[in-house]
Each structure stands twice: as structure tokens, then as C-alpha cells.
Amino acid sequence: MKRIGLDATDIRILCAVQQHGQLSKAKLAEIANISATPCWARLDRLKAAGLIRGYHGDIAIDRICDVTQVMVTVSLTHHRKADFDRFEAFIMDREEITECIATGGGMDYVLKAVTSNLMSFQALMQAMLEAELGVDRYMTYIATRIVKANRPNLAKLAAKNIS
């Protein structure tokens, strides 16, 4: 995938959006340390380039209802493109699976599932197995608490790539 050339001001804008979500034109310009009109033009360019995927709230769901969070590692029997495509299509269709990361090494995928209870999670896994997706093995890990859940430090990561 082609990378877009970014400067320090673009990174400040992206960091502000990452940390605060949607901001007023004036507040974003203040954080980015440029005037409002060029700031908004840059934001539009960053959105058009696909660098901002959306705006989300960080909801404390555990304070609203009981949930069961489970991490699952999955290994497929075969490693053809069609096998990966079929598995990923199933994953995309299941709202209980909130994250899915394809990995290299011993396992093919790491999933995060959030369900109302353990029985609902078991039903999800049963549906996965019944769909005959070529799952060779899977391991489940019940999340007992979240120790850390941060966003990456964009400014630090992008520092070497700033044009």
C-alpha cells in the first residue's frame, strides 16, 4: 500500500483526532498550531486519503451490562487464499467478534469476542465449527480484566517517516 507524505502538522492533526475524536474547527486548529482554514483543508485531505477511518466513543460497557470477553487463537487446516477468505467472511458477519487479527507463526488468527455470557460465546464457537471453515484448532482465553488498552503513540511511530 502506497504511503502518503505527511509533515509534522499532519501528524499533529492526526494525533488530535486520535486522542479527542471529532473536534471543532477552532479547537483542532489550536492543537495543530495553524489557522482554521488550512487546518480544515488538511483534515479533509487526510480523510480523503483514508487515514481517518472514523470517530468512535470509548464506552465503559462493563458499567452498562454484564459481558464476557474472550480471546481466541485459531489455526486453519489449510492455508489457501480461499480458506482464509471463507474464514474471514464468517468473521465479518459475526457482530460478537469485535476484533480479528491475521497473524504469522503458530496461529493464523487472534480474535476478540464480546458476548452477554459464556453460553452465548459457546454458541458462537459452535456456529464457527458447524460452518465448516477448516478450523484445525482453537484456544480460548477468558478475559478477567483489561490491564492496558491504549492507542499507539502516532507521533513517535511516524517520526522517522515525516517528510
C-alpha positions in Angstrom: 0.0 0.0 0.0 1.4 3.4 -1.0 2.1 5.7 1.9 1.1 9.4 1.8 3.7 12.0 2.6 3.0 13.6 5.9 4.6 16.6 7.7 4.7 17.4 11.4 1.4 19.4 11.1 -0.4 16.5 9.6 0.8 14.3 12.4 -0.4 16.8 15.0 -3.8 16.8 13.4 -4.0 13.0 13.3 -2.8 12.8 16.9 -5.5 15.3 18.0 -8.2 13.3 16.1 -6.9 10.0 17.6 -6.9 11.4 21.1 -10.1 13.5 21.1 -12.2 12.3 18.2 -14.2 15.0 16.4 -13.2 18.5 17.3 -14.4 21.9 16.4 -12.5 23.6 13.6 -11.1 26.2 16.1 -10.0 23.6 18.6 -8.3 21.4 16.1 -6.5 24.4 14.6 -5.4 25.5 18.0 -3.9 22.0 18.8 -2.3 21.8 15.3 -0.9 25.3 15.7 -2.2 26.6 12.4 -5.1 28.7 11.3 -8.6 27.1 11.0 -9.0 27.2 7.2 -5.7 25.4 6.2 -6.2 23.1 9.2 -9.7 22.0 7.9 -8.3 21.6 4.3 -5.6 19.3 5.7 -8.1 17.4 7.7 -10.2 16.9 4.5 -7.1 15.7 2.6 -6.3 13.2 5.4 -9.8 11.9 5.4 -9.8 11.6 1.5 -6.6 9.7 1.7 -8.2 7.2 4.0 -6.1 7.9 7.0 -9.0 8.6 9.3 -11.3 5.6 9.3 -14.0 7.0 11.6 -14.7 8.5 15.0 -15.6 6.3 18.0 -16.5 6.7 21.6 -14.7 4.6 24.2 -17.8 3.3 26.1 -17.4 1.6 29.5 -19.7 -1.3 28.5 -19.0 -3.2 31.7 -20.7 -0.4 33.6 -23.8 -0.8 31.5 -24.3 -4.6 31.3 -22.5 -7.8 32.1 -20.3 -9.1 29.3 -18.0 -12.0 28.7 -14.8 -11.2 26.8 -12.8 -14.0 25.3 -9.6 -14.0 23.2 -9.4 -16.9 20.8 -6.5 -18.1 18.7 -7.4 -20.0 15.6 -5.4 -22.2 13.3 -6.8 -23.3 9.9 -6.2 -26.8 8.5 -5.2 -25.4 5.0 -3.6 -22.2 4.0 -5.0 -21.4 0.6 -6.5 -18.0 -0.2 -10.0 -19.5 -0.5 -9.6 -20.9 3.1 -8.6 -17.6 4.5 -11.4 -15.8 2.5 -14.1 -18.2 3.8 -13.0 -17.9 7.4 -12.7 -14.1 7.2 -16.2 -13.8 5.6 -17.6 -15.7 8.5 -15.8 -13.4 11.0 -17.0 -10.2 9.2 -20.6 -11.5 9.6 -20.5 -12.0 13.4 -21.0 -8.9 15.5 -19.8 -10.7 18.6 -16.3 -10.8 17.1 -15.1 -7.3 17.7 -11.5 -7.8 16.6 -9.7 -10.2 14.3 -6.0 -10.1 13.5 -4.4 -12.3 11.0 -1.0 -13.5 12.3 2.1 -15.3 11.1 3.6 -18.1 13.1 1.9 -20.8 15.1 -1.7 -19.4 14.8 -3.5 -17.9 11.8 -5.8 -15.5 13.7 -6.4 -13.9 17.1 -10.0 -12.9 17.8 -11.7 -10.9 20.5 -15.3 -11.9 21.1 -17.7 -10.0 23.4 -20.9 -11.8 24.3 -23.5 -11.4 27.0 -22.4 -14.6 28.8 -20.3 -17.8 28.4 -23.2 -19.7 26.9 -23.5 -17.1 24.1 -19.8 -17.5 23.5 -20.1 -21.2 23.3 -23.0 -20.8 20.7 -20.7 -18.6 18.6 -17.9 -21.2 18.7 -20.4 -24.0 17.8 -21.6 -21.9 14.8 -18.0 -21.5 13.7 -17.4 -25.2 13.8 -20.7 -26.0 12.1 -19.9 -23.6 9.3 -17.0 -26.0 8.3 -14.5 -23.2 7.9 -11.5 -25.5 8.1 -10.6 -24.7 11.7 -7.9 -27.1 12.7 -7.7 -26.0 16.3 -8.6 -23.1 18.5 -7.7 -22.0 22.1 -9.9 -19.7 24.2 -8.8 -17.3 26.9 -11.4 -15.7 29.2 -10.5 -12.1 29.8 -10.8 -11.3 33.5 -9.9 -7.6 33.3 -8.3 -5.2 31.0 -4.9 -4.1 32.2 -4.0 -1.8 29.4 -5.8 -0.6 26.3 -4.1 2.4 24.7 -3.8 3.8 21.3 -0.3 3.7 19.7 1.8 6.9 20.0 1.4 8.1 16.4 3.8 11.0 16.7 6.6 8.7 17.9 5.9 5.9 15.4 5.7 8.4 12.4 8.7 10.5 13.5 11.1 8.6 11.1 8.6 8.9 8.1 7.8 12.6 8.3 8.6 14.3 5.0 
